[in-house]
Amino acid sequence: MKRQNYISPFLVFIAAFVWFLLGANFGLNIYDEGIGIIGAKRILMGEVPYRDFWTIYSPLWYYVLGLWIKLFGNEIFAIRLLTILLNSISISILYNTIKSQNINPYLGTLAALMFLSISPFYGRAIPLALLLVFLTIYLLLNKRKDSDYVIIGILAALIFSTRHDFGIYAIASTICVAIFENRILKEKRAKQYLIYLTTLLFVLCLYFLFLHKIGSLGGYFEYAYKFVFEKFGVVRSLPFPNPFIALFEDIPITSRIYNLWLSVVFYLPFVLIGILFYLIIKSKIEISSEGKFFVTVTLFSLIFSAQGMVRSGYEHILPSLLIIVMLITPIMVKLNLANKFYLLFLLIFFSFPPIAKKAQALIYLYSGKSSEIKSHSSKFIKLPKEEAENYNNLIEYVKIFDRSEYLYSGVLYHDKIFINDIMLYHLTNRYPATKYHELHPGQATEASAQQEIIAQLQSKKPPVIVLYYNKESEKQKIIGENYLDEYIRENYILSKIFGNYYLFRINKE
């Protein structure tokens, strides 16, 4: 590869890294970010997922994040640097993929950069899974020899072990691309795709053997599949966004405009896919010469849109959206819309809301409207002043009145769960008192899980229990048992309330 072919992807990587870095120390995701960090820390303590702690996510990310923490420390900002690094590499790969098809890459790359900056997925497996997906797409479009299919097979297995849902989407997408190449393009690639499937199955066998070896295989299928298929779609579903409702919500006008933008962007993959089918029907795309790029990207985006069908929000359509942005420029060219007016409109549409959101975070950071979280692991991380004050008081209280190594961070009413504060374990340097640091409706609302939590609380006897409650949370879709609530009220006394946090101290009488 020529020297200049390395320079532009590297410059894109640097630009993305700097952009993602801006404001990265503002805000805290107490649930999703906490899941990754606490899962990784439990692995570093010698535990294994499914056997020793409950989770619905694939295990590879916990081990990757655990290694990062071991090498670079457990400060939240240091952990976020891994996410920023992965996201920046993904943007660079996306840029290189578009450029490899002799298409101007800048509009699609800019759109992906802006869209991803809204939901960077700190502490979560999605950035690593997305990076592997983009590598897969790049290789499918630029494959030259049999060894490329070995790499694609390994990538598919790695995606599966990072996020099994993404892995299923990637495998299905690749098989559809293979059918298209063999049936429509009449390319003889049966041997190469047999190499791909053989490699994939071999690595997946090693993966399942590993889970069996560490005693996690049964729990893996129980939690990551059975629970998700039976319960998750019911208890965690979200309606499709409605742009008209977003515009008339009883919130500040700037927030309404931003929510309207998020609602509109949710449907962008389907709009672009619809336009693509129109172009194919009108014979404006040469299947024989251009079809591989258009169809490959479309298939991946269409199949990955399943991520947004149950929890139908911006964050869940984002993988599909990031894939389809590669088609924005070529579609505009096919529609004869690649002029300055439309390019300027798209530039503003893609950029203004993320820039405004970033500017808001920077204003909070540098205008005295925020305060730093006072914890050994939260250096540089800031929250709005009132939130930071409540959180700092909460952390200080736990440190004073809880000298043990264990803590339970639950919810005020365990018969109807939205989220619990998983990050609190990390910020207080306390170990989860139960295997259920990650609470779900349909899981910890069940009698069996509550009885298990009670037994573990009786064994560990944490001096302090922290229960989170937010009445503004999404409406509960399942009402469960209250055995755990009864146990807590009988054995613990309400001591302090800090904002949404209720602190209970053990009753020693």
Residue pairs with C-beta under 8 A, 6 or more apart in sequence:
8 95
8 99
9 92
9 93
9 95
9 96
9 99
10 92
12 91
12 92
12 95
12 109
13 88
13 89
13 91
13 92
14 88
15 113
16 87
16 88
16 91
16 92
16 113
17 84
17 85
17 88
19 113
19 117
20 84
20 87
20 88
20 116
20 117
20 120
21 84
22 358
22 362
23 358
23 361
23 362
23 365
24 77
24 80
24 84
24 120
24 122
25 77
25 80
25 365
25 380
25 381
25 382
26 361
26 362
26 364
26 365
26 370
26 381
26 382
26 383
27 361
27 383
28 76
28 373
28 378
28 381
28 383
28 423
29 122
29 123
29 423
30 419
30 421
30 422
30 423
30 424
30 468
31 419
31 420
31 421
31 422
31 423
32 121
32 123
32 124
33 76
33 122
33 123
33 124
33 423
34 123
34 421
34 422
34 423
34 424
34 425
34 426
34 437
35 55
35 57
35 123
35 124
35 422
35 437
35 438
36 61
36 62
36 65
36 123
36 124
36 125
37 65
37 69
37 74
37 76
37 79
37 123
37 422
37 423
37 426
38 422
38 423
38 425
38 426
38 432
38 437
38 438
39 49
39 53
39 55
39 57
39 61
39 62
39 65
39 438
40 62
40 63
40 65
40 66
40 68
40 69
41 66
41 69
41 74
41 425
41 426
42 49
42 52
42 53
42 62
42 432
42 437
43 49
43 62
43 63
43 66
44 66
44 69
44 70
45 431
47 53
48 59
48 214
48 215
48 216
49 55
49 57
49 59
49 62
49 216
49 219
49 220
50 59
50 211
50 216
50 217
50 218
50 219
50 220
50 222
50 223
50 224
51 214
51 215
51 216
51 219
52 435
53 432
53 435
53 436
53 437
53 438
54 223
54 435
54 436
54 437
54 438
54 443
55 62
55 223
55 224
55 438
56 223
56 224
56 227
56 228
56 232
56 438
56 440
57 125
57 163
57 224
58 125
58 160
58 161
58 162
58 163
58 164
58 167
58 224
59 161
59 211
59 216
59 220
60 125
60 128
60 158
60 161
60 162
61 124
61 125
61 128
61 129
61 162
61 163
64 128
64 162
65 79
65 82
65 123
68 79
68 82
69 79
72 78
72 79
72 81
72 82
74 377
74 426
75 377
75 378
75 379
75 380
76 377
76 378
76 381
76 426
77 379
77 380
77 381
79 122
79 123
80 122
80 123
83 120
83 121
83 122
83 123
83 124
83 127
84 120
86 127
86 128
86 130
86 131
87 116
87 120
87 121
87 127
87 130
89 131
90 116
90 127
90 130
90 131
90 134
90 322
91 109
91 112
91 113
91 116
93 131
93 134
93 135
93 138
94 108
94 109
94 112
94 134
94 322
94 325
94 326
95 105
95 109
96 105
96 138
97 134
97 137
97 138
97 141
97 326
98 104
98 105
98 108
98 109
98 326
98 329
99 105
100 138
100 141
100 142
101 141
101 293
101 330
103 329
103 330
104 329
105 329
107 328
107 329
107 332
107 343
107 346
107 347
107 350
108 325
108 326
108 327
108 328
108 329
109 325
110 347
110 350
110 351
111 325
111 328
111 346
111 350
112 322
112 325
114 350
114 351
114 353
114 354
114 355
115 265
115 318
115 321
115 322
115 325
115 350
115 354
116 318
116 322
117 354
117 357
117 358
118 262
118 314
118 353
118 354
118 357
119 314
119 315
119 318
120 127
121 127
125 162
125 163
126 163
126 166
126 319
128 162
129 159
129 162
129 163
129 166
129 167
130 166
130 319
130 322
132 155
132 158
132 159
132 162
132 170
133 159
133 166
133 170
133 300
133 304
133 319
133 323
135 155
136 152
136 155
136 156
136 159
136 170
136 174
137 296
137 297
137 300
137 323
139 148
139 151
139 152
139 155
140 152
140 174
140 177
140 296
141 292
141 293
141 296
143 149
143 152
143 192
146 191
146 192
146 195
148 192
149 192
149 193
149 195
149 196
149 199
150 195
150 196
150 199
152 174
152 196
152 199
153 195
153 196
153 197
153 198
153 199
153 200
153 202
153 203
154 199
154 200
154 203
155 170
156 167
156 170
156 171
156 174
156 196
156 200
157 167
157 199
157 200
157 203
157 204
157 207
158 203
159 166
159 167
159 170
160 166
160 167
160 168
160 170
160 171
160 204
160 207
161 167
161 207
164 224
164 225
165 307
166 304
166 307
166 319
169 300
169 303
169 304
169 306
169 307
170 300
171 200
172 303
173 299
173 300
173 303
173 304
174 196
175 193
176 299
176 303
177 295
177 296
177 299
178 189
178 193
178 196
180 291
180 292
180 295
180 296
180 299
181 187
181 189
181 292
182 188
182 189
182 190
182 193
184 287
184 291
184 295
185 287
185 288
185 291
185 292
208 217
211 217
211 220
227 440
227 442
227 443
230 442
231 440
231 441
231 442
231 443
232 310
232 440
232 442
233 310
234 442
234 477
234 478
235 440
235 441
235 442
235 477
235 478
236 310
236 311
236 440
236 441
236 477
237 310
237 311
237 312
237 477
238 310
238 311
238 312
238 313
238 316
238 474
239 312
240 266
240 312
241 262
241 263
241 266
241 312
241 313
241 314
242 263
243 260
243 263
243 264
246 256
246 259
246 260
246 262
246 263
247 256
247 257
247 260
248 256
249 255
249 256
249 259
251 259
254 356
257 353
258 353
258 356
258 357
261 353
262 313
262 314
262 353
265 314
265 317
265 321
266 308
266 312
266 313
266 314
266 317
268 321
268 324
269 301
269 302
269 305
269 317
269 320
269 321
269 323
269 324
270 305
272 301
272 324
272 327
272 328
272 331
273 298
273 301
273 302
273 324
275 331
275 335
276 285
276 294
276 298
276 327
276 331
279 285
279 331
279 334
279 335
280 287
280 294
284 334
285 291
285 294
285 334
287 295
293 330
294 327
294 330
297 323
297 324
297 326
297 327
298 324
298 327
300 323
301 320
301 321
301 323
301 324
302 320
304 319
304 320
304 323
305 317
305 320
307 316
307 317
307 319
307 320
308 316
308 317
308 320
310 316
328 346
329 338
332 338
332 342
332 343
363 369
364 370
364 382
364 384
365 382
369 384
369 385
370 382
370 383
370 384
370 385
370 388
371 382
371 383
371 385
371 388
371 389
371 392
372 378
372 379
372 380
372 381
372 382
372 388
373 381
373 382
373 383
373 388
373 391
373 392
373 395
373 427
374 392
374 395
374 396
375 395
375 427
375 428
375 429
376 429
377 426
377 427
377 429
378 427
382 388
383 391
386 499
387 499
390 498
390 499
390 500
390 501
391 427
391 498
391 499
393 498
394 424
394 466
394 498
394 499
394 501
394 503
395 424
395 427
395 428
397 464
397 496
397 498
397 503
398 407
398 424
398 428
398 430
398 464
398 466
398 503
399 428
401 463
401 464
401 495
401 505
402 428
402 430
402 462
402 463
402 464
403 463
404 430
404 460
404 461
404 462
404 463
405 430
405 431
406 430
406 431
406 432
406 433
406 460
406 461
406 462
407 424
407 425
407 428
407 430
407 431
407 432
407 433
407 462
407 464
407 465
407 466
408 432
408 433
408 434
408 453
408 457
408 462
408 465
408 466
409 420
409 421
409 422
409 424
409 425
409 432
409 437
409 466
409 467
409 468
410 420
410 439
410 444
410 465
410 466
410 467
410 468
410 484
410 488
411 417
411 418
411 419
411 420
411 439
411 467
411 468
411 469
412 467
412 468
412 469
412 502
413 469
413 482
413 485
414 439
414 444
414 445
414 450
414 480
414 481
414 482
414 484
414 485
415 445
415 479
415 480
415 481
415 482
415 485
416 441
416 445
416 476
416 478
416 479
416 480
417 439
417 440
417 441
417 444
417 445
417 476
417 480
418 441
418 470
418 473
418 474
418 476
419 439
419 468
419 473
420 438
420 439
420 468
421 466
421 468
421 501
422 437
422 438
424 430
424 466
425 431
425 432
425 437
433 456
433 457
433 460
433 462
434 452
434 453
434 456
434 457
434 460
435 452
435 456
436 443
436 444
436 449
436 452
436 453
441 476
441 477
441 478
441 480
442 478
442 480
443 449
444 450
444 453
444 480
444 484
445 478
445 479
445 480
445 481
446 480
446 481
447 480
447 481
447 483
450 480
450 481
450 483
450 484
451 483
453 484
454 483
454 484
454 487
457 465
457 487
461 506
462 506
463 505
463 506
464 495
464 503
464 504
464 505
464 506
465 488
465 492
465 503
465 504
465 506
466 501
466 502
466 503
466 504
467 488
467 501
467 502
467 503
467 504
468 500
468 501
468 502
469 500
469 501
469 502
470 500
488 504
490 507
491 506
491 507
492 504
492 505
492 506
492 507
493 504
493 505
493 506
493 507
494 502
494 503
494 504
495 503
495 504
495 505
496 502
496 503
497 503
